[in-house]
Amino acid sequence: MSGLRGVAFAAVAVLTVLTLSGCLGEEGDDRGGSVDPTGTWGDTSDTTAPSLVLADGGGLTGTDGCNRLTGSWTVDESDHVEFHDVASTRMACEGVDTWLEGLSQATIADDTMTVIDQDGSEIGTLERQD
């Protein structure tokens, strides 16, 4: 009987986690409804300029003008792009402003992405390229 209780408890725990994770949004999920951030932001042909590529499905790649960035993104109900688990290489590049490595979220108006840091401060903008 105790084995059956253990299986039932495990099943309830799994269902609870799955239910709660559905409330968090999915990578690349456009739950806000009015913005579509997928595409290229910034000039990817200029290796010293910051840029991001937001892929369908929630993948993120880019550069801060020196270091490569990788991570994921979602859109919340307020149409803010949220960046998650962003990792960066750590190369020493003199004379390059690496502001993009501080990204936490962004807003989009027309073809301009305004990038915001963890403190809620605007740290820069990127223009949509495609």
N, C-alpha and C positions, 0 to 999 in steps of 0.2 A: 504494500500500500504506500509506503514512504517513497518508493521509486516513482510511482504514479504522481505523487504530489510534486516531486522534483521536476518531472517532465512538464506538468501543468504550470508550475511556477516559471520555468524557463520559457514556455510558450507565451505566457502573459508578459514577461519581461521583454521578449523580442517584439511582440505586438506594440507594447508601449513605446519602445524606442523608435520603431517604424512610424508610428502615429505622430510622435513628437517631431521627428526629423522632417516629416512632410510640412510642418508649420514653418520651418526655417527657410524654405525656398530651395531651389535647386541651382546648381552652377549653370550660368547662362540663362536662367529663367527670367523672362521678361514680365514678371508678375505686376509691375507697376502699370504696364499697358501703354504708356504714351511715349516711351523712349526705346530706341533700339541701338544699343551701343556697339553692336558687332561691327567690325571693320578695322581699318587702319587709322590711327590718330598720330599725327606728326609725320615728318618726312623720313621714311625708312632708308632713303638713298644717302642721307647725310649721317655718317657713322658717329659724328660728334654731337648730334642733336638728339634730344629725347623723343621717343616714340613708343607707342603701344599698339599691339595687334590683339583685339578681343575676338576670339573665335566663337562660332556657334558651339554650344555645349559647355561654354564657360571657361575655356582655356585662355590664358593670358601669356603673351611673350612681349618682350620689348627691350629697350635700352634707356639708360639715363644719360646717354652720351658718352659713357665710358664702360659701365658695367651692364651685363645682361640681366634681365629680369624674367622671372617665370612665376606663375601662380594661377589663380582662378578668380572669377568674378560672378556676382549676382546683381539683380536689380531689386530693390525693396519696394514696398507699397507706395513710398513717397517719391519714386523715380530716381533715387540715388543709386549710383553704381557703387557697389561695395566690393573692395578687393580683399581677397583671402589668401593666406599662406604664401605671400610673395617672398621669393628668395632672390638673392642678388649675388653675383660674383663680387669680389672685393679687390679689384685692380686699382692701383694708384695712378690716377690720371691728372697730371698737372694742368691747370687752366680750364678745367671742365666743370661746369656747374651741375652737380648731380642731384638737383632738387627732386627729380622724379622718384628717387629711391624712398622718399618719405610718404608716398601715396598711401591713403587709407580708404578714401571714397572719392566720388566725382559727381558732378552734375553736368547735364548736357542741355545746351540751348542752341538750336539750329545746328550748325556744324562746328561748334566749339565745346570742348570738354574742359571744364574747370576742375582741376585736381586739388583735393583737400587733404591735409594731414590729420594725424590722430587728434590734434587739439582743435580741429574744426577750422583751421586757418587755410585760406587759399594759398597754394604754393606755386601754381603755374597753370598755363592753358596749353591745350593741344588742338590743332585743327584737323577735322576729318579729311582724309585723303581719298577715300573711295565711297 
